[in-house]
Amino acid sequence: MASTELRAFSLAAAFLLTAVAGPAQAGPVLVYDATSGQVLFADDADQPWYPASLTKMMTAYVAFDAVKSGRVSESNKIVISPRANAQPKMRLGLGAGKEITFDEAIAAIIVKSANDIALALAEAVGGSEGAFVAEMNDTARRLGMHGTHFINPHGLPGEGQYTTARDMALLAQAIEHDFPQHMHFFSMTMAEVGKRMIATHNSILLRVDGGDGMKTGFTCSAGYNIVASATRNGRRMVAVVLGETSNAKRTIRAAALLDYGFRMREWKALFPAPVVESLPEGTYDRELVRTANLTTRYKDCVAPVPEVTASAKGDPAKAAVGPDGKPITTAAIAPEKTATPAKKAKPKGNRSAKVAGKHRSAKKRARDVEAGEQFTLASP
């Protein structure tokens, strides 16, 4: 991690340039110190962008707030309605009429990014999707997310749904500040929902030093989004990346921004710098950008650009170059963490052996998602 190659990579990280790989081009980024709130680097942080499944961070926030206010109990069962069950991928697919716990629902939307469970949770908490979405937008305004508007609780694309990197940073701050007891949901690599084991889509948790959260998102019109966090030596950094052109590049860019933040924090602290709340807004007309940019991107996107496996065409990051014209490498990305080999399964009937088997299967699926052409129009 301290190689010359890594240092060159880190210096170029904030200025990462990528080749166009479809309607959604590499977009806004931001990295901030979670302790002080100081913004260490930002580029187009106020530019409107599709949130995709980052929307589910707000869905979780509103659900947490409902529990805090006593409107909902964590012991309540979440019933999957026929309408929720009919939502497109990514979904859990338990079936209409099935029940899960509140904690299972939160895990499903954060770890699996399940659209069906997001809608079921919204219906349970808000009484209806419309009422819940109205609460999402009220909460966004209360948190100062003035460049954000939601039209559903899961992030499937549509006109009138948008956010900014700054606003996603504000939301990440609010979750950590207001609901620290629920932060573990954003660092889970696997979870059990009902009798199913689900695995994370967040490569930061699996491959980056200190990676501990938070949420990924993908649609064709949004590209590959992530709010990523890492903690090293008691200091936590949070990066927002919107509109990357592949899962691999999303991870590389987020990891580079986090590394940049850790390396530059002390030096940056010597100079006046805005915090997330006071980050200056862009000078462009956001409404014009939404109309001319997001609407066109949404209409032009019919299907996603397939994810190309590293084994098929080499490292996808080789298409990215820094300001010096040299290729950006994956040096900042550690090898994927692997679970400790499980002991040989005991005879039939041993539940612990069955659970261990489920965990190994879920881990394999997580690796398959990272490597293969698994992404659909609404996958995270």
C-alpha positions as CSV (number, residue, x, y, z in Angstrom):
1,M,0.0,0.0,0.0
2,A,3.0,2.3,0.3
3,S,4.5,1.7,-3.1
4,T,5.5,4.4,-5.6
5,E,2.7,3.3,-7.8
6,L,0.2,3.8,-5.1
7,R,1.5,7.3,-4.3
8,A,1.2,8.3,-7.9
9,F,-2.3,6.8,-8.0
10,S,-3.4,8.7,-4.9
11,L,-2.2,12.1,-6.2
12,A,-4.1,11.6,-9.4
13,A,-7.2,10.1,-7.7
14,A,-9.2,13.3,-7.3
15,F,-8.8,14.1,-11.0
16,L,-9.6,10.6,-12.3
17,L,-10.7,10.7,-15.9
18,T,-12.6,7.8,-17.5
19,A,-13.6,6.9,-21.1
20,V,-17.2,7.2,-22.0
21,A,-18.9,3.7,-21.7
22,G,-22.6,4.6,-22.3
23,P,-25.1,7.4,-21.7
24,A,-24.0,8.0,-18.1
25,Q,-20.5,9.5,-18.0
26,A,-18.3,9.8,-14.9
27,G,-19.8,12.5,-12.8
28,P,-19.6,14.4,-9.5
29,V,-17.3,13.4,-6.6
30,L,-16.7,14.6,-3.0
31,V,-14.7,13.4,-0.1
32,Y,-15.0,14.7,3.5
33,D,-13.6,14.1,7.0
34,A,-16.4,12.6,9.0
35,T,-15.1,14.0,12.2
36,S,-14.8,17.6,11.3
37,G,-17.1,17.7,8.2
38,Q,-14.3,19.4,6.2
39,V,-14.5,18.8,2.5
40,L,-11.1,17.7,1.3
41,F,-12.0,17.5,-2.4
42,A,-15.1,18.1,-4.5
43,D,-15.8,18.3,-8.2
44,D,-19.2,19.3,-9.5
45,A,-20.6,18.4,-6.1
46,D,-23.8,20.5,-6.7
47,Q,-24.5,19.1,-10.2
48,P,-27.8,17.2,-10.4
49,W,-27.5,13.5,-10.9
50,Y,-29.7,10.4,-10.6
51,P,-29.3,8.8,-7.2
52,A,-30.2,5.2,-8.2
53,S,-30.2,3.0,-5.1
54,L,-28.5,5.6,-3.0
55,T,-32.1,6.6,-2.6
56,K,-32.4,3.7,-0.1
57,M,-30.2,5.6,2.3
58,M,-33.0,8.1,2.7
59,T,-35.6,5.2,2.9
60,A,-33.6,3.8,5.8
61,Y,-33.2,7.2,7.4
62,V,-37.0,7.8,7.4
63,A,-37.6,4.3,8.7
64,F,-35.1,4.9,11.5
65,D,-36.8,8.2,12.4
66,A,-40.2,6.5,12.5
67,V,-38.9,4.1,15.1
68,K,-37.3,6.9,17.1
69,S,-40.5,8.8,17.2
70,G,-42.5,5.7,18.2
71,R,-44.6,5.6,15.1
72,V,-43.2,2.2,14.2
73,S,-41.8,-0.5,16.4
74,E,-38.8,-2.6,15.4
75,S,-40.9,-5.6,16.5
76,N,-43.4,-4.9,13.7
77,K,-43.5,-7.3,10.8
78,I,-43.1,-5.9,7.3
79,V,-45.7,-7.5,5.0
80,I,-44.8,-7.7,1.3
81,S,-47.8,-6.5,-0.7
82,P,-48.5,-7.7,-4.3
83,R,-47.4,-4.3,-5.6
84,A,-44.1,-4.5,-3.7
85,N,-43.6,-8.0,-4.9
86,A,-44.0,-6.9,-8.5
87,Q,-41.1,-4.5,-8.4
88,P,-38.3,-5.2,-11.0
89,K,-34.8,-6.2,-10.2
90,M,-32.9,-5.9,-7.9
91,R,-35.4,-7.7,-5.6
92,L,-35.5,-10.3,-2.9
93,G,-38.5,-12.1,-4.4
94,L,-39.9,-13.7,-1.2
95,G,-43.4,-13.4,-2.6
96,A,-46.6,-11.4,-1.8
97,G,-48.0,-12.0,1.7
98,K,-44.6,-13.0,3.2
99,E,-43.5,-11.3,6.4
100,I,-40.1,-10.2,7.5
101,T,-38.8,-8.2,10.5
102,F,-37.9,-4.6,10.5
103,D,-34.2,-5.4,10.8
104,E,-34.4,-7.9,8.0
105,A,-36.1,-5.3,5.8
106,I,-33.3,-2.7,6.5
107,A,-30.6,-5.3,5.8
108,A,-32.4,-6.3,2.6
109,I,-32.4,-2.7,1.2
110,I,-28.9,-1.9,2.3
111,V,-27.1,-5.2,1.6
112,K,-29.1,-6.6,-1.3
113,S,-30.6,-3.2,-2.5
114,A,-33.9,-5.0,-2.8
115,N,-36.5,-2.9,-4.6
116,D,-39.5,-5.0,-3.5
117,I,-38.5,-4.7,0.2
118,A,-37.9,-0.9,-0.1
119,L,-41.5,-0.5,-1.3
120,A,-42.8,-2.9,1.4
121,L,-41.0,-0.9,4.0
122,A,-42.3,2.4,2.7
123,E,-45.9,1.1,2.8
124,A,-45.4,-0.2,6.3
125,V,-43.9,3.0,7.7
126,G,-45.8,5.6,5.7
127,G,-49.1,3.8,5.1
128,S,-48.6,4.3,1.4
129,E,-45.8,4.9,-1.0
130,G,-47.0,8.4,-1.7
131,A,-47.1,9.4,1.9
132,F,-43.6,7.9,2.5
133,V,-42.1,9.6,-0.5
134,A,-43.5,12.9,0.8
135,E,-41.8,12.3,4.1
136,M,-38.6,11.5,2.3
137,N,-38.7,14.9,0.5
138,D,-39.7,16.7,3.7
139,T,-36.7,15.1,5.4
140,A,-34.4,16.1,2.5
141,R,-35.4,19.7,2.9
142,R,-34.9,19.6,6.7
143,L,-31.4,18.2,6.2
144,G,-30.5,21.0,3.8
145,M,-30.6,18.7,0.7
146,H,-31.9,21.4,-1.5
147,G,-30.7,19.8,-4.7
148,T,-32.6,16.5,-4.1
149,H,-36.1,15.3,-5.0
150,F,-37.4,11.7,-4.7
151,I,-40.2,10.1,-6.5
152,N,-40.0,6.6,-5.0
153,P,-38.3,4.8,-2.1
154,H,-36.0,2.5,-4.1
155,G,-34.3,4.7,-6.7
156,L,-35.6,3.2,-10.0
157,P,-35.1,6.0,-12.6
158,G,-37.7,8.5,-13.6
159,E,-38.1,12.2,-14.4
160,G,-38.2,14.3,-11.2
161,Q,-35.8,12.2,-9.2
162,Y,-32.4,13.7,-8.7
163,T,-29.7,14.5,-6.1
164,T,-26.2,15.8,-5.8
165,A,-22.9,14.6,-4.4
166,R,-23.1,17.3,-1.7
167,D,-26.6,16.2,-0.7
168,M,-25.6,12.5,-0.5
169,A,-22.8,13.6,1.8
170,L,-25.3,15.5,4.0
171,L,-27.4,12.4,4.2
172,A,-24.5,10.2,5.1
173,Q,-23.6,12.7,7.9
174,A,-27.2,12.8,9.2
175,I,-27.4,9.0,9.3
176,E,-24.2,8.7,11.3
177,H,-25.1,11.6,13.6
178,D,-28.8,10.8,14.2
179,F,-28.7,7.0,14.2
180,P,-25.3,5.7,15.2
181,Q,-26.9,2.6,16.7
182,H,-28.0,1.6,13.1
183,M,-24.6,2.2,11.4
184,H,-23.9,-1.5,11.4
185,F,-26.4,-2.1,8.7
186,F,-24.2,-0.2,6.3
187,S,-21.1,-2.3,7.0
188,M,-22.7,-5.7,6.7
189,T,-21.2,-7.9,4.0
190,M,-23.8,-10.6,4.5
191,A,-27.2,-10.9,6.1
192,E,-29.8,-13.6,6.7
193,V,-33.4,-12.6,5.6
194,G,-35.9,-15.3,6.4
195,K,-34.1,-18.4,5.3
196,R,-32.0,-16.6,2.6
197,M,-28.4,-15.5,2.8
198,I,-27.7,-12.2,0.9
199,A,-24.3,-10.7,0.1
200,T,-23.2,-7.1,-0.4
201,H,-22.6,-5.3,-3.7
202,N,-20.2,-2.9,-1.9
203,S,-16.6,-3.7,-2.9
204,I,-15.3,-1.1,-0.5
205,L,-16.2,-3.4,2.3
206,L,-14.4,-6.4,0.8
207,R,-11.3,-4.8,-0.8
208,V,-10.3,-1.5,0.8
209,D,-8.3,-1.0,3.9
210,G,-10.6,0.1,6.7
211,G,-13.7,0.0,4.5
212,D,-16.8,0.1,6.6
213,G,-19.8,1.4,4.5
214,M,-22.1,2.6,3.1
215,K,-24.3,2.1,-0.1
216,T,-24.0,1.5,-3.8
217,G,-26.4,2.3,-6.7
218,F,-26.7,1.7,-10.4
219,T,-29.1,2.3,-13.2
220,C,-28.2,2.9,-16.9
221,S,-29.1,6.6,-16.6
222,A,-27.3,7.1,-13.3
223,G,-24.2,5.0,-14.0
224,Y,-22.4,3.5,-11.0
225,N,-22.8,5.5,-7.8
226,I,-21.5,4.9,-4.3
227,V,-21.3,6.5,-0.9
228,A,-18.2,4.9,0.6
229,S,-16.6,5.2,4.0
230,A,-13.4,3.9,5.7
231,T,-11.8,4.2,9.1
232,R,-8.1,4.2,9.8
233,N,-6.4,5.0,13.1
234,G,-9.6,6.3,14.5
235,R,-10.3,8.7,11.7
236,R,-13.2,8.2,9.3
237,M,-13.5,9.4,5.7
238,V,-16.6,9.4,3.5
239,A,-16.5,9.7,-0.3
240,V,-19.3,10.2,-2.8
241,V,-18.9,9.1,-6.4
242,L,-21.7,9.5,-9.0
243,G,-21.9,8.3,-12.5
244,E,-18.8,6.0,-12.9
245,T,-18.8,3.8,-15.9
246,S,-18.3,0.4,-14.3
247,N,-18.4,-1.3,-10.9
248,A,-14.6,-1.6,-10.9
249,K,-14.0,2.0,-11.7
250,R,-16.5,3.1,-9.1
251,T,-14.6,1.1,-6.4
252,I,-11.2,2.4,-7.7
253,R,-12.3,6.0,-7.7
254,A,-13.9,5.8,-4.3
255,A,-10.9,4.1,-2.8
256,A,-8.6,6.7,-4.3
257,L,-10.7,9.5,-2.9
258,L,-10.7,7.9,0.6
259,D,-6.9,7.4,0.4
260,Y,-6.5,11.0,-0.7
261,G,-8.6,12.2,2.2
262,F,-6.5,10.3,4.8
263,R,-3.2,11.5,3.3
264,M,-4.2,15.1,2.8
265,R,-6.3,15.7,5.9
266,E,-3.6,17.2,8.2
267,W,-2.2,19.4,5.4
268,K,-5.7,20.6,4.3
269,A,-6.6,21.4,7.9
270,L,-4.0,24.2,7.9
271,F,-6.1,26.2,5.4
272,P,-9.7,27.5,5.5
273,A,-12.0,25.0,3.9
274,P,-15.8,24.6,3.8
275,V,-17.6,21.8,5.6
276,V,-20.3,19.8,3.8
277,E,-23.1,22.1,5.0
278,S,-21.4,25.3,3.8
279,L,-19.9,24.0,0.5
280,P,-20.6,26.7,-2.1
281,E,-23.3,25.9,-4.7
282,G,-22.5,25.7,-8.4
283,T,-23.0,28.8,-10.5
284,Y,-24.9,26.9,-13.2
285,D,-28.7,26.7,-13.5
286,R,-29.6,23.4,-11.8
287,E,-33.0,23.3,-13.4
288,L,-31.5,23.7,-16.8
289,V,-29.0,21.0,-16.1
290,R,-31.8,18.7,-14.9
291,T,-33.9,19.3,-18.0
292,A,-31.1,19.2,-20.6
293,N,-28.9,16.6,-19.0
294,L,-30.8,14.2,-16.8
295,T,-33.9,14.0,-18.9
296,T,-31.9,13.3,-22.1
297,R,-29.8,10.6,-20.2
298,Y,-33.0,8.9,-18.9
299,K,-34.7,8.8,-22.4
300,D,-31.5,7.6,-24.1
301,C,-30.9,4.8,-21.7
302,V,-32.6,1.6,-22.8
303,A,-30.2,-1.0,-21.4
304,P,-27.0,-0.9,-19.4
305,V,-23.5,-1.3,-20.9
306,P,-22.5,-4.8,-19.8
307,E,-19.8,-5.1,-17.2
308,V,-16.6,-6.5,-18.7
309,T,-14.8,-9.0,-16.5
310,A,-11.2,-8.4,-15.7
311,S,-10.2,-11.8,-17.0
312,A,-11.9,-11.2,-20.3
313,K,-10.3,-7.8,-21.2
314,G,-7.8,-7.1,-18.5
315,D,-8.1,-4.5,-15.8
316,P,-11.0,-2.1,-16.6
317,A,-9.1,0.7,-14.8
318,K,-6.5,0.8,-17.5
319,A,-8.8,3.0,-19.5
320,A,-8.5,5.7,-16.8
321,V,-5.6,8.1,-16.9
322,G,-4.4,10.8,-14.6
323,P,-3.3,14.4,-15.3
324,D,0.1,13.1,-16.3
325,G,-1.3,10.9,-19.0
326,K,-0.2,7.8,-17.2
327,P,-2.8,5.0,-16.6
328,I,-4.5,4.9,-13.2
329,T,-3.9,1.5,-11.6
330,T,-5.7,-0.6,-9.0
331,A,-2.8,-0.3,-6.6
332,A,-5.0,1.2,-3.8
333,I,-7.4,-1.7,-4.0
334,A,-6.4,-4.6,-1.7
335,P,-7.2,-8.2,-2.7
336,E,-10.7,-9.2,-1.9
337,K,-11.0,-10.3,1.7
338,T,-11.8,-14.0,2.1
339,A,-13.5,-15.7,4.9
340,T,-11.5,-18.1,7.1
341,P,-12.0,-21.6,5.7
342,A,-14.8,-23.3,7.5
343,K,-14.3,-26.6,9.2
344,K,-15.6,-29.7,7.6
345,A,-19.4,-29.9,7.8
346,K,-20.8,-32.2,10.5
347,P,-23.4,-34.9,9.8
348,K,-26.9,-34.0,8.6
349,G,-29.0,-32.1,11.1
350,N,-26.2,-29.8,12.3
351,R,-27.6,-26.3,11.8
352,S,-24.3,-24.5,12.3
353,A,-22.8,-26.4,9.3
354,K,-25.8,-25.5,7.2
355,V,-25.4,-21.8,8.1
356,A,-21.7,-21.9,7.3
357,G,-22.6,-23.4,4.0
358,K,-25.0,-20.6,3.3
359,H,-22.3,-18.0,4.2
360,R,-19.9,-19.6,1.8
361,S,-22.5,-19.6,-1.0
362,A,-23.3,-16.0,-0.3
363,K,-19.6,-15.1,-0.4
364,K,-19.2,-16.8,-3.7
365,R,-22.2,-14.9,-5.1
366,A,-20.7,-11.6,-3.9
367,R,-17.5,-12.5,-5.9
368,D,-19.6,-13.4,-8.9
369,V,-21.4,-10.1,-8.8
370,E,-18.1,-8.2,-8.7
371,A,-16.6,-10.2,-11.5
372,G,-19.4,-11.0,-13.9
373,E,-21.9,-9.4,-16.2
374,Q,-24.6,-9.4,-13.6
375,F,-26.0,-6.0,-13.8
376,T,-29.5,-5.2,-15.0
377,L,-31.2,-1.9,-15.6
378,A,-31.9,-1.5,-11.9
379,S,-29.2,-3.4,-10.2
380,P,-27.1,-1.6,-7.5
